[in-house]
Amino acid sequence: MNLALPATLRAGGTAAGVLAADQVTKAVVRSSIDRGARVDVLPGIDLVNTRNTGVAFGFLSGGGTLVAGLAALALLALLAFFATHIDRRLVWLPTGLLVGGAAGNLVDRAREGSVTDFVDLPLWPAFNLADAAITIGVLALLYVLEGPPSRGPGRRS
């Protein structure tokens, strides 16, 4: 059975779902919360309407073309990895999460020159759904590469 087509469809569907959900949530925030305003949702969880011109945690803030170029290169590297590891079990999931998250933030950068962030937790910079998908995608990729922890006799240390 050719695993490439189903894995590609799953990765593409996951990426499209993440991209759509990310763009919808950002549009809702931009249209319903004034820029710089804060809305309490639950104790310790606020919604804000802020912009990030850098990458994670504001690193390379104001990087503009450099940030977009680095993100595009990382995206190409991920796609090359996916193409060469397509037969690996579950590789479609982190690929879809990472591609969808990266695409969501790249769409913001192309359209507005910055990324809309809106989830604000205590002691943590504001982030968005694309950022969450990227974080979960990295963790899922590590799981796919390393496999589940072994148990019982013969367990590697």
One Martini backbone bead per residue (centre of mass of N, CA, C, O) as a GRO file, in nm:
protein
  157
    1MET     BB    1   0.096   0.036   0.022
    2ASN     BB    2   0.054   0.375  -0.027
    3LEU     BB    3   0.142   0.622   0.214
    4ALA     BB    4   0.163   0.907   0.086
    5LEU     BB    5  -0.127   1.000   0.034
    6PRO     BB    6  -0.256   0.983   0.316
    7ALA     BB    7  -0.039   1.156   0.458
    8THR     BB    8  -0.078   1.408   0.285
    9LEU     BB    9  -0.379   1.449   0.345
   10ARG     BB   10  -0.352   1.473   0.650
   11ALA     BB   11  -0.154   1.707   0.659
   12GLY     BB   12  -0.327   1.903   0.489
   13GLY     BB   13  -0.580   1.897   0.669
   14THR     BB   14  -0.443   1.995   0.925
   15ALA     BB   15  -0.330   2.258   0.812
   16ALA     BB   16  -0.603   2.378   0.722
   17GLY     BB   17  -0.738   2.373   1.002
   18VAL     BB   18  -0.534   2.552   1.148
   19LEU     BB   19  -0.546   2.796   0.962
   20ALA     BB   20  -0.849   2.853   0.990
   21ALA     BB   21  -0.866   2.877   1.301
   22ASP     BB   22  -0.657   3.100   1.328
   23GLN     BB   23  -0.793   3.318   1.146
   24VAL     BB   24  -1.062   3.332   1.295
   25THR     BB   25  -0.961   3.406   1.580
   26LYS     BB   26  -0.815   3.667   1.494
   27ALA     BB   27  -1.062   3.812   1.373
   28VAL     BB   28  -1.228   3.817   1.631
   29VAL     BB   29  -1.030   3.980   1.798
   30ARG     BB   30  -1.000   4.230   1.607
   31SER     BB   31  -1.329   4.284   1.619
   32SER     BB   32  -1.374   4.264   1.965
   33ILE     BB   33  -1.083   4.382   2.045
   34ASP     BB   34  -0.906   4.616   2.147
   35ARG     BB   35  -0.615   4.743   2.115
   36GLY     BB   36  -0.473   4.652   2.433
   37ALA     BB   37  -0.688   4.496   2.545
   38ARG     BB   38  -0.868   4.327   2.824
   39VAL     BB   39  -1.004   3.990   2.884
   40ASP     BB   40  -1.164   3.812   3.116
   41VAL     BB   41  -1.215   3.460   3.148
   42LEU     BB   42  -1.017   3.342   3.364
   43PRO     BB   43  -0.827   3.266   3.603
   44GLY     BB   44  -0.527   3.353   3.428
   45ILE     BB   45  -0.716   3.421   3.167
   46ASP     BB   46  -0.657   3.619   2.882
   47LEU     BB   47  -0.763   3.855   2.645
   48VAL     BB   48  -0.590   3.996   2.367
   49ASN     BB   49  -0.465   4.277   2.152
   50THR     BB   50  -0.176   4.192   1.980
   51ARG     BB   51   0.158   4.249   1.851
   52ASN     BB   52   0.408   4.059   1.652
   53THR     BB   53   0.731   4.110   1.485
   54GLY     BB   54   0.839   3.848   1.573
   55VAL     BB   55   0.895   3.581   1.741
   56ALA     BB   56   0.926   3.413   1.989
   57PHE     BB   57   0.894   3.636   2.246
   58GLY     BB   58   0.998   3.874   2.037
   59PHE     BB   59   1.211   3.772   1.877
   60LEU     BB   60   1.317   3.975   1.632
   61SER     BB   61   1.199   4.240   1.653
   62GLY     BB   62   1.151   4.390   1.343
   63GLY     BB   63   1.258   4.175   1.112
   64GLY     BB   64   1.058   4.101   0.894
   65THR     BB   65   1.204   3.961   0.634
   66LEU     BB   66   1.379   3.776   0.806
   67VAL     BB   67   1.152   3.625   0.951
   68ALA     BB   68   1.005   3.524   0.697
   69GLY     BB   69   1.249   3.375   0.574
   70LEU     BB   70   1.300   3.178   0.809
   71ALA     BB   71   1.020   3.050   0.803
   72ALA     BB   72   1.033   2.948   0.510
   73LEU     BB   73   1.282   2.766   0.550
   74ALA     BB   74   1.159   2.587   0.770
   75LEU     BB   75   0.926   2.487   0.596
   76LEU     BB   76   1.098   2.351   0.377
   77ALA     BB   77   1.245   2.155   0.568
   78LEU     BB   78   0.991   2.010   0.662
   79LEU     BB   79   0.898   1.908   0.383
   80ALA     BB   80   1.154   1.743   0.329
   81PHE     BB   81   1.124   1.558   0.569
   82PHE     BB   82   0.850   1.443   0.496
   83ALA     BB   83   0.930   1.324   0.216
   84THR     BB   84   1.163   1.131   0.360
   85HIS     BB   85   0.929   1.030   0.608
   86ILE     BB   86   0.636   0.924   0.512
   87ASP     BB   87   0.652   0.618   0.645
   88ARG     BB   88   0.620   0.733   0.913
   89ARG     BB   89   0.457   0.715   1.184
   90LEU     BB   90   0.263   1.011   1.221
   91VAL     BB   91   0.409   1.246   1.052
   92TRP     BB   92   0.156   1.416   0.966
   93LEU     BB   93   0.087   1.564   1.229
   94PRO     BB   94   0.329   1.756   1.279
   95THR     BB   95   0.327   1.869   0.996
   96GLY     BB   96   0.045   1.999   1.002
   97LEU     BB   97   0.088   2.177   1.250
   98LEU     BB   98   0.339   2.333   1.147
   99VAL     BB   99   0.229   2.437   0.878
  100GLY     BB  100  -0.025   2.577   0.984
  101GLY     BB  101   0.116   2.767   1.186
  102ALA     BB  102   0.313   2.904   0.993
  103ALA     BB  103   0.099   3.005   0.792
  104GLY     BB  104  -0.064   3.181   0.986
  105ASN     BB  105   0.175   3.379   1.048
  106LEU     BB  106   0.245   3.452   0.751
  107VAL     BB  107  -0.020   3.584   0.679
  108ASP     BB  108   0.004   3.814   0.879
  109ARG     BB  109   0.271   3.932   0.776
  110ALA     BB  110   0.170   3.991   0.487
  111ARG     BB  111  -0.084   4.167   0.573
  112GLU     BB  112   0.047   4.337   0.855
  113GLY     BB  113   0.360   4.279   0.971
  114SER     BB  114   0.212   4.095   1.189
  115VAL     BB  115   0.113   3.920   1.483
  116THR     BB  116  -0.165   3.792   1.632
  117ASP     BB  117  -0.217   3.810   1.978
  118PHE     BB  118  -0.439   3.666   2.269
  119VAL     BB  119  -0.311   3.478   2.475
  120ASP     BB  120  -0.299   3.529   2.839
  121LEU     BB  121  -0.061   3.432   3.066
  122PRO     BB  122   0.103   3.390   3.332
  123LEU     BB  123   0.435   3.441   3.270
  124TRP     BB  124   0.343   3.484   2.956
  125PRO     BB  125   0.335   3.533   2.648
  126ALA     BB  126   0.157   3.605   2.404
  127PHE     BB  127  -0.069   3.406   2.197
  128ASN     BB  128  -0.168   3.159   1.953
  129LEU     BB  129  -0.281   2.900   1.768
  130ALA     BB  130  -0.028   2.866   1.596
  131ASP     BB  131   0.170   2.843   1.834
  132ALA     BB  132   0.038   2.592   1.958
  133ALA     BB  133   0.076   2.409   1.709
  134ILE     BB  134   0.384   2.427   1.704
  135THR     BB  135   0.439   2.314   1.984
  136ILE     BB  136   0.289   2.044   1.943
  137GLY     BB  137   0.447   1.964   1.687
  138VAL     BB  138   0.722   1.933   1.819
  139LEU     BB  139   0.639   1.717   2.024
  140ALA     BB  140   0.532   1.516   1.810
  141LEU     BB  141   0.799   1.487   1.656
  142LEU     BB  142   0.959   1.366   1.889
  143TYR     BB  143   0.779   1.119   1.915
  144VAL     BB  144   0.815   1.010   1.628
  145LEU     BB  145   1.131   0.986   1.646
  146GLU     BB  146   1.142   0.824   1.938
  147GLY     BB  147   0.897   0.721   2.049
  148PRO     BB  148   0.779   0.533   2.269
  149PRO     BB  149   0.814   0.432   2.567
  150SER     BB  150   0.974   0.187   2.713
  151ARG     BB  151   0.887  -0.138   2.860
  152GLY     BB  152   1.036  -0.330   3.059
  153PRO     BB  153   1.218  -0.554   2.938
  154GLY     BB  154   1.480  -0.400   2.765
  155ARG     BB  155   1.511  -0.126   2.861
  156ARG     BB  156   1.610   0.174   2.791
  157SER     BB  157   1.839   0.432   2.933
   0.00000   0.00000   0.00000
